[in-house]
Amino acid sequence: MAGKRKNNPAGSTNRYRGDVLRVLGVLKVATADQIQRIGAPHLTFRHADKPTPSKQKQARTASHTAALSDMRRHGLSEYGGSTETGDTLRNLTPKGLLAASYELRRPVTEMGSTARGAGSSGASHPMAVNETVIALLRPKPNMARLTVDPPHVQAAAQAAADGPRGVGTIASYWTEVSLPATGTWNAPGKGGAQADIVLTAPQDRVPLLFIEVDNCHETAEELADKLEKYVRFFLRKVKDTDGKERPMWRTRWRAPDTWSGDATFPPVLLVFNRIGERNPDRTVPRLMELTRPLWQGERQKGGHHHYDGRLPIIATGLNQLREHGPAGAVFLRFGRDHKQHLWEAIGNPRREAADARAREEARARQEAYQAQVRRAAQEQAAKQAAEREARRPICTGCGAKFTDERWEAAKATDWGTPKDSHPHLCDSCKQKAGTAVSPAADTQERQKPVRNEAVPDDFWPHPQRPVCTECGAAFTDERWKATKRVGWTPSPAKRPPLCGDCDQRFESDWEQSWGVSHRQEERDQEQNQAVPEQKAGGTWLSRFRR
């Protein structure tokens, strides 16, 4: 603890010094009150019991004032003058900007200047810029840090926490950003603009928003000239790292290719702070007429507009923004006759609604077409089923319709030959017909030659099953195969006209009559034919051959 007191005599903590770096790194110059309202909004409700507003202010800013004092001792911050109300301004040194770049996680080249001398004339414009950031940000108190406070303090803080939400965090904002129409980012040339605030909060549906704060000192013509510089910057293209030309602003910020369905430029918000002699109620209508070519869209049949290549311009007042926040209907987009909240003002809700209707109509048409296709398919299937039922065979025995399995089994082959023995009977009638026939008759029925019968060897040349010339019985399948002819060659069987039984009886009768079987006689003849006859006198020559 002694070491901490030696390094930070004012007793500041890392938390509050981090708040100072983050806030001043974005705003460049601010008061302790503004730093506290952004960095630690819960302190606003903790010291509400002080007798006077100045005492309350002193109590709630004490922690950040101590942090500024310690940082000034370390060369990170310095005094930047005072406001018109007498509040002390603080800004960072180059060393402090380097430290803030680590807190904000930004490149040092994007941190901007140190804003030295901004308070020499009261810093009315920087203060209005800071108040605009606070009004858009609407910091919410951390209720976990008020658990030991009185109930009325917690109730007031809870009411603020439940109020309209803001946009982004302090790290979502940049101030005093150059928009070079010529030159580079770090060395902008003449003819460019300088945005008071740039807001990037895609997590809150605000990808990119440029903000101009006017203390009602500028005329409508001066504001129109500044907006034309914005368009000039948005039209500028440079070569990107891949060698292709892209809009210069896209090389630094990310934003959707289309804005609410339109290929528009990023929107510009004008915030009027009524401390000057100009009346914004008169300035805004004049500014609308001067900038009409920049923002006017093309009306479509659906009643919405297309804003391709146009600059969305929105106007609001700082007091209204403080009271209602971004969610309040206090934003007037040029070309519209009513105020909207920020998200509607920067978008194109009518086109979004028209696109949604178009998608719904397309979906309905697609569903109707699919239903029509399904009905047509069902009708076709029903028609085919009816036609198939009309072709279904009927049993000649009982009159019942065939089942699908029986119908398939009774179908004829490709050659018109039925595969079934009773193709005109159902399964039950076929079974009854099969049991009514005796086994011998059934065997004879199976062996009875049927003309054009579809059998495995239907390619044989005989149109009918052969019949034995001896007994008149039909050949069995085995005997038919054994006696069939192959091509033009004769049958390999010795007695092809005889059935198998008659062929065996003929063989046995031959053996009993001659004492040797006919087949053995054939084999002996074949063997004798195979041995060549020796010539006379060839015995002595055969000795030498051995």
C-alpha positions in Angstrom: 0.0 0.0 0.0 2.9 2.4 0.8 4.3 1.8 -2.7 0.9 2.6 -4.3 0.6 5.8 -2.3 4.1 6.7 -3.5 3.3 6.2 -7.1 -0.3 7.5 -6.9 -0.4 10.1 -4.1 -4.0 10.9 -4.8 -5.0 7.3 -4.1 -6.5 6.5 -7.5 -7.2 3.0 -8.6 -6.5 1.2 -11.9 -10.3 1.1 -12.6 -10.7 4.9 -12.6 -7.5 5.6 -14.4 -8.7 3.2 -17.1 -11.9 5.2 -17.3 -10.0 8.4 -17.9 -7.8 6.9 -20.7 -10.8 5.4 -22.5 -13.0 8.5 -22.3 -10.2 11.0 -23.2 -8.9 8.7 -25.9 -12.2 9.1 -27.6 -13.4 12.6 -26.7 -9.9 14.2 -26.7 -11.0 16.8 -24.2 -13.5 16.5 -21.4 -14.4 17.5 -17.8 -14.2 15.2 -14.8 -18.0 15.3 -14.7 -18.3 14.0 -18.3 -15.6 11.3 -17.6 -17.6 10.2 -14.5 -21.0 10.1 -16.3 -19.5 7.8 -19.0 -17.0 5.7 -17.0 -18.9 5.2 -13.7 -22.6 6.3 -14.1 -23.5 4.6 -10.8 -21.8 7.3 -8.9 -24.4 9.8 -10.2 -27.0 8.3 -7.8 -24.7 7.6 -4.8 -24.2 11.1 -3.6 -27.7 12.5 -4.2 -28.0 13.4 -0.5 -25.5 16.2 -0.6 -27.0 19.6 0.2 -26.1 21.4 -3.0 -25.5 20.4 -6.7 -21.9 21.6 -6.4 -21.3 19.3 -3.4 -22.9 16.4 -5.2 -20.8 17.0 -8.2 -17.6 17.2 -6.2 -18.4 14.0 -4.4 -19.3 11.9 -7.4 -16.3 13.1 -9.4 -13.8 12.8 -6.6 -12.5 9.4 -7.7 -11.9 10.4 -11.3 -10.4 13.8 -10.2 -7.9 11.8 -8.1 -7.1 9.6 -11.2 -6.5 12.7 -13.3 -4.2 14.1 -10.7 -2.1 10.9 -10.5 -2.0 10.6 -14.3 -0.9 14.2 -14.6 1.9 13.4 -12.2 2.9 10.5 -14.6 2.8 12.7 -17.7 -0.3 11.1 -19.2 -2.8 14.0 -18.8 -2.8 17.7 -18.5 -5.1 20.7 -18.0 -6.8 21.9 -21.2 -8.3 25.2 -20.0 -11.8 25.6 -18.7 -15.4 25.7 -20.0 -17.7 28.7 -20.1 -19.2 27.5 -16.8 -15.8 27.3 -15.1 -15.3 23.5 -15.3 -11.7 22.4 -15.7 -10.9 20.6 -19.0 -8.5 17.7 -19.2 -6.8 16.2 -22.2 -4.1 13.5 -22.8 -0.5 14.0 -23.7 1.1 12.1 -26.5 2.2 9.6 -23.9 -1.4 9.4 -22.7 -2.7 8.8 -26.2 -0.4 5.9 -26.5 -1.7 4.4 -23.3 -5.3 5.1 -24.4 -4.6 3.2 -27.7 -4.0 0.1 -25.6 -7.1 0.6 -23.6 -9.3 1.1 -26.7 -7.3 -1.4 -28.8 -6.9 1.0 -31.6 -3.9 1.9 -33.7 -2.0 4.9 -32.6 -2.5 6.5 -36.0 -6.2 6.5 -35.5 -6.1 8.2 -32.1 -6.1 11.7 -33.4 -4.5 14.8 -31.9 -4.1 15.7 -28.2 -6.6 18.6 -28.5 -4.2 21.1 -26.8 -5.7 24.6 -26.7 -9.3 23.4 -27.3 -10.3 25.1 -24.0 -8.8 28.5 -24.8 -12.2 29.8 -26.1 -14.4 27.8 -23.7 -14.6 24.6 -25.8 -18.3 25.1 -26.5 -18.2 22.8 -29.6 -16.2 20.0 -28.0 -18.6 20.1 -25.0 -21.6 19.8 -27.4 -19.9 16.9 -29.1 -19.3 15.2 -25.7 -22.9 15.7 -24.7 -24.0 14.2 -28.0 -21.9 11.1 -27.3 -23.4 10.8 -23.9 -27.0 11.2 -25.2 -26.4 8.5 -27.8 -24.5 6.2 -25.4 -26.9 6.6 -22.4 -24.5 4.8 -20.0 -26.4 2.5 -17.6 -25.5 2.3 -13.9 -24.0 -1.0 -12.7 -26.6 -2.1 -10.1 -24.1 -4.6 -8.6 -22.1 -1.7 -7.3 -25.1 -0.2 -5.4 -26.1 -3.2 -3.3 -25.2 -1.5 0.0 -26.7 1.9 -0.9 -30.0 3.1 0.5 -33.3 2.0 -1.2 -34.0 5.4 -2.7 -30.6 5.4 -4.4 -31.1 1.9 -5.8 -34.6 2.9 -7.0 -33.4 5.9 -8.9 -30.5 3.9 -10.4 -32.9 1.1 -11.4 -35.2 3.6 -13.1 -32.2 4.9 -15.2 -31.2 1.3 -16.0 -34.7 0.5 -17.2 -34.9 3.6 -19.4 -34.4 3.8 -23.2 -31.3 2.0 -24.3 -28.4 3.6 -26.1 -26.1 2.7 -28.9 -22.7 1.0 -28.6 -20.0 1.6 -26.0 -17.4 4.3 -25.6 -15.1 2.3 -27.8 -17.8 2.5 -30.6 -17.1 6.3 -31.1 -14.5 8.4 -32.8 -14.3 12.1 -32.7 -12.7 14.7 -35.1 -12.2 12.2 -37.9 -10.8 13.5 -41.2 -12.6 12.5 -44.4 -10.1 13.3 -47.1 -11.4 14.1 -50.6 -7.7 14.4 -51.6 -4.5 13.3 -49.9 -4.3 10.4 -47.5 -5.8 9.5 -44.1 -2.8 10.8 -42.2 -2.2 13.7 -44.5 -5.6 14.9 -45.8 -5.6 17.4 -48.6 -7.9 20.3 -49.3 -11.6 20.0 -50.1 -12.4 17.3 -47.5 -14.6 17.2 -44.5 -14.1 16.4 -40.8 -16.7 14.4 -39.0 -17.4 15.5 -35.4 -18.3 11.9 -34.5 -18.2 8.5 -36.2 -20.3 5.8 -34.7 -19.7 2.1 -35.5 -22.1 -0.2 -33.5 -23.1 -3.2 -35.7 -24.1 -5.1 -32.5 -26.8 -2.4 -32.1 -27.8 -2.3 -35.8 -25.9 0.9 -36.5 -23.0 -0.3 -38.7 -21.8 3.2 -39.6 -23.1 6.6 -38.8 -21.5 10.0 -39.3 -22.6 12.8 -36.9 -22.3 16.6 -37.3 -22.9 18.8 -34.2 -24.0 22.4 -34.8 -24.3 25.0 -32.1 -26.7 26.9 -34.4 -23.9 29.2 -35.6 -23.7 27.9 -39.2 -26.1 28.8 -42.0 -28.0 26.4 -44.2 -25.6 27.1 -47.0 -22.5 26.3 -44.9 -24.1 23.0 -43.8 -25.0 22.2 -47.4 -21.4 22.7 -48.4 -20.2 20.4 -45.7 -22.7 17.7 -46.8 -21.5 18.0 -50.4 -17.9 17.4 -49.1 -19.3 14.2 -47.4 -20.6 13.0 -50.8 -17.3 13.9 -52.5 -15.5 11.7 -49.9 -17.9 8.8 -50.3 -17.5 8.9 -54.1 -13.7 8.7 -53.9 -12.2 5.4 -54.8 -8.7 4.1 -54.1 -6.9 0.8 -54.8 -7.3 -1.7 -52.0 -4.7 -4.2 -50.9 -5.9 -6.7 -53.6 -5.3 -4.1 -56.3 -9.0 -3.5 -56.9 -10.6 -0.1 -56.6 -13.1 0.4 -53.8 -14.7 3.4 -52.0 -12.1 4.9 -49.7 -14.4 4.8 -46.7 -14.7 1.0 -47.1 -11.0 0.6 -46.6 -11.4 1.8 -43.0 -14.9 0.9 -41.9 -17.1 -2.1 -42.4 -20.7 -1.7 -43.4 -23.2 -3.7 -45.4 -23.1 -3.5 -49.2 -26.7 -2.2 -49.1 -28.4 -0.1 -46.5 -31.9 -1.4 -45.9 -32.0 -2.8 -49.4 -30.6 0.3 -51.0 -27.0 1.0 -52.2 -26.8 4.2 -50.3 -24.0 6.1 -48.7 -23.6 5.9 -45.0 -26.1 8.2 -43.2 -25.2 11.6 -41.7 -26.9 12.8 -38.5 -27.2 16.5 -37.8 -27.5 17.4 -34.1 -28.5 21.0 -33.4 -27.6 22.5 -30.0 -29.5 25.7 -29.6 -27.0 28.1 -28.1 -26.4 30.2 -31.2 -28.5 32.8 -33.0 -29.7 30.4 -35.7 -33.1 28.8 -35.4 -33.0 25.1 -36.5 -36.7 25.2 -37.3 -35.9 27.6 -40.1 -32.5 26.2 -41.0 -33.6 22.6 -41.6 -36.3 23.4 -44.3 -33.8 25.6 -46.2 -31.2 22.9 -45.9 -33.6 20.3 -47.3 -34.1 22.4 -50.5 -30.4 23.0 -50.9 -29.5 19.3 -50.6 -32.4 17.7 -52.4 -30.3 16.2 -55.2 -28.2 14.5 -52.5 -30.9 12.7 -50.6 -34.1 12.5 -52.8 -35.0 8.9 -53.9 -37.0 7.4 -56.7 -40.6 6.6 -55.9 -41.7 3.0 -56.7 -45.1 1.5 -57.4 -45.4 0.1 -53.9 -45.3 3.6 -52.4 -41.7 3.3 -51.2 -38.5 4.9 -52.5 -35.2 3.6 -53.7 -32.2 5.6 -52.5 -29.4 4.1 -54.5 -26.5 6.5 -54.7 -28.1 8.9 -52.3 -27.0 10.3 -48.9 -29.4 9.7 -46.0 -29.6 13.0 -44.0 -31.2 13.0 -40.5 -31.7 15.9 -38.2 -32.5 16.1 -34.4 -32.0 18.4 -31.4 -29.6 17.8 -28.6 -32.2 18.5 -25.9 -34.6 16.0 -27.5 -31.8 13.4 -27.8 -30.9 13.8 -24.2 -34.5 13.3 -23.1 -35.6 10.4 -25.4 -32.4 8.8 -26.6 -31.9 6.9 -29.9 -35.1 4.9 -29.3 -37.3 8.1 -29.2 -39.2 9.4 -32.2 -37.1 12.6 -32.4 -35.2 12.0 -35.7 -36.4 13.6 -39.0 -35.1 12.2 -42.2 -35.0 14.6 -45.1 -37.8 13.8 -47.5 -40.2 12.3 -44.8 -43.0 14.1 -43.1 -42.8 12.5 -39.7 -40.2 11.8 -37.0 -38.9 8.3 -36.3 -36.5 6.5 -34.0 -32.9 6.3 -35.1 -33.1 2.8 -36.7 -36.1 3.7 -38.9 -34.6 7.0 -39.8 -31.3 5.5 -41.1 -33.1 2.7 -42.8 -35.9 2.3 -45.3 -38.9 0.7 -43.5 -41.3 1.1 -46.3 -39.1 -0.7 -48.7 -38.4 -3.4 -46.1 -42.2 -3.8 -45.7 -42.6 -3.9 -49.5 -39.8 -6.5 -49.8 -41.4 -8.6 -47.0 -44.8 -8.5 -48.8 -43.1 -9.5 -52.0 -41.4 -12.4 -50.3 -44.6 -13.4 -48.7 -46.5 -13.3 -52.0 -43.7 -15.3 -53.7 -43.8 -17.8 -50.9 -47.6 -18.1 -51.3 -47.3 -18.5 -55.0 -44.7 -21.2 -54.6 -46.9 -23.0 -52.0 -49.9 -22.8 -54.4 -47.9 -24.2 -57.2 -46.5 -27.0 -55.1 -50.1 -27.8 -54.0 -51.2 -27.9 -57.6 -48.4 -30.2 -58.5 -49.3 -32.5 -55.6 -53.0 -32.6 -56.6 -52.1 -33.4 -60.2 -49.8 -36.2 -59.1 -52.5 -37.6 -56.8 -55.1 -37.4 -59.6 -52.7 -39.1 -62.0 -51.9 -41.8 -59.4 -55.6 -42.4 -58.8 -56.3 -42.6 -62.5 -53.5 -45.2 -63.0 -54.8 -47.1 -60.0 -58.3 -47.2 -61.4 -57.0 -48.4 -64.8 -54.9 -51.1 -63.1 -57.9 -52.3 -61.1 -59.9 -52.5 -64.3 -57.3 -54.8 -65.8 -57.0 -57.0 -62.6 -57.9 -60.6 -63.5 -61.0 -62.4 -62.0 -60.9 -66.0 -60.9 -63.0 -68.2 -63.3 -63.8 -70.5 -60.4 -65.1 -68.2 -57.7 -65.2 -64.8 -59.3 -62.9 -63.1 -56.8 -60.3 -60.6 -58.0 -56.7 -61.7 -58.0 -54.3 -60.3 -55.3 -51.2 -58.5 -56.5 -49.1 -61.5 -55.7 -51.3 -63.9 -57.5 -51.6 -61.6 -60.5 -47.8 -61.4 -60.7 -47.4 -65.1 -60.5 -50.1 -65.8 -63.1 -48.6 -63.4 -65.7 -47.4 -64.9 -69.0 -43.8 -64.7 -70.1 -42.5 -62.5 -72.8 -43.3 -65.2 -75.3 -47.0 -65.4 -74.2 -46.6 -68.7 -72.4 -48.2 -68.7 -68.9 -45.9 -69.5 -66.0 -48.6 -71.0 -63.8 -50.4 -74.3 -64.2 -53.8 -72.6 -63.5 -53.4 -69.0 -64.6 -57.1 -68.3 -64.5 -57.7 -69.5 -60.9 -57.0 -67.6 -57.6 -54.8 -69.2 -55.0 -57.7 -70.9 -53.2 -59.2 -72.3 -56.3 -55.8 -73.4 -57.5 -55.2 -75.3 -54.3 -58.5 -77.0 -54.5 -57.9 -78.0 -58.0 -54.5 -79.4 -57.1 -55.8 -81.5 -54.2 -58.7 -83.0 -56.4 -56.3 -84.8 -58.8 -54.6 -88.1 -57.8 -50.8 -88.3 -57.6 -50.5 -90.6 -60.6 -52.8 -88.4 -62.6 -50.9 -85.3 -61.4 -47.6 -86.9 -62.5 -49.1 -87.7 -65.9 -50.6 -84.2 -66.1 -47.1 -82.7 -65.4 -45.6 -85.1 -68.0 -48.3 -84.4 -70.5 -46.9 -82.4 -73.4 -48.2 -78.9 -73.5 -47.6 -76.9 -76.6 -45.5 -73.8 -76.1 -45.0 -74.6 -72.4 -42.6 -72.1 -70.8 -39.9 -74.3 -69.3 -36.2 -73.6 -68.5 -35.2 -75.1 -71.9 -37.8 -73.4 -74.0 -35.1 -72.7 -76.6 -35.1 -76.4 -77.7 -36.2 -76.8 -81.3 -39.0 -79.3 -80.5 -42.3 -77.4 -80.3 -43.8 -80.2 -78.0 -42.5 -82.5 -75.3 -41.3 -85.7 -77.0 -43.3 -88.9 -76.6 -41.8 -92.4 -76.3 -42.4 -94.4 -79.5 -42.5 -97.7 -77.5 -44.9 -96.9 -74.7 -46.3 -93.6 -75.7 -45.4 -91.8 -72.4 -44.1 -88.3 -72.4 -40.4 -87.7 -71.8 -39.3 -86.5 -68.4 -37.2 -83.3 -68.2 -34.0 -85.3 -67.6 -34.7 -87.7 -70.6 -35.7 -84.7 -72.8 -32.4 -83.0 -72.0 -30.4 -86.2 -72.6 -31.9 -86.7 -76.0 -32.0 -83.2 -77.3 -30.0 -82.2 -80.4 -27.4 -79.5 -80.3 -27.3 -77.5 -83.4 -27.1 -79.7 -86.5 -25.5 -82.7 -84.7 -27.6 -85.8 -84.0 -28.8 -86.6 -80.6 -26.0 -88.1 -78.3 -28.4 -90.8 -77.1 -28.4 -94.2 -79.0 -32.2 -94.5 -78.8 -33.6 -90.9 -78.7 -37.1 -92.0 -79.6 -37.4 -94.1 -76.4 -38.1 -92.8 -72.9 -35.8 -93.6 -70.0 -37.7 -96.7 -68.9 -37.9 -98.2 -72.3 -34.2 -97.4 -73.0 -33.2 -99.3 -69.8 -35.5 -102.3 -70.7 -33.9 -102.4 -74.2 -30.4 -102.5 -72.6 -31.3 -105.3 -70.2 -32.9 -107.4 -73.0 -29.8 -107.1 -75.1 -27.5 -108.2 -72.2 -29.6 -111.3 -71.5 -29.7 -112.3 -75.2 -26.0 -111.8 -76.1 -24.3 -112.1 -72.7 -22.7 -108.7 -72.9 -24.2 -105.4 -72.5 -24.7 -103.2 -75.5 -22.7 -100.4 -73.8 -19.8 -102.7 -73.1 -19.8 -103.8 -76.7 -19.7 -100.2 -77.8 -16.7 -99.5 -75.5 -14.8 -102.6 -76.9 -15.4 -101.4 -80.4 -14.1 -97.9 -79.6 -11.0 -99.5 -78.0 -10.2 -101.7 -80.9 -10.5 -98.8 -83.3 -8.1 -96.8 -81.2 -5.2 -99.5 -81.5 -3.6 -99.4 -84.9 -2.9 -102.6 -86.9 0.8 -103.6 -87.0 2.3 -104.4 -90.4 4.0 -107.7 -91.0 7.7 -107.8 -90.6 7.8 -104.9 -88.4 8.8 -106.8 -85.2 12.6 -106.5 -85.7 12.2 -102.7 -86.4 10.3 -102.2 -83.2 13.3 -103.4 -81.2 15.3 -100.4 -82.4 12.4 -98.1 -81.6 12.4 -99.1 -78.0 
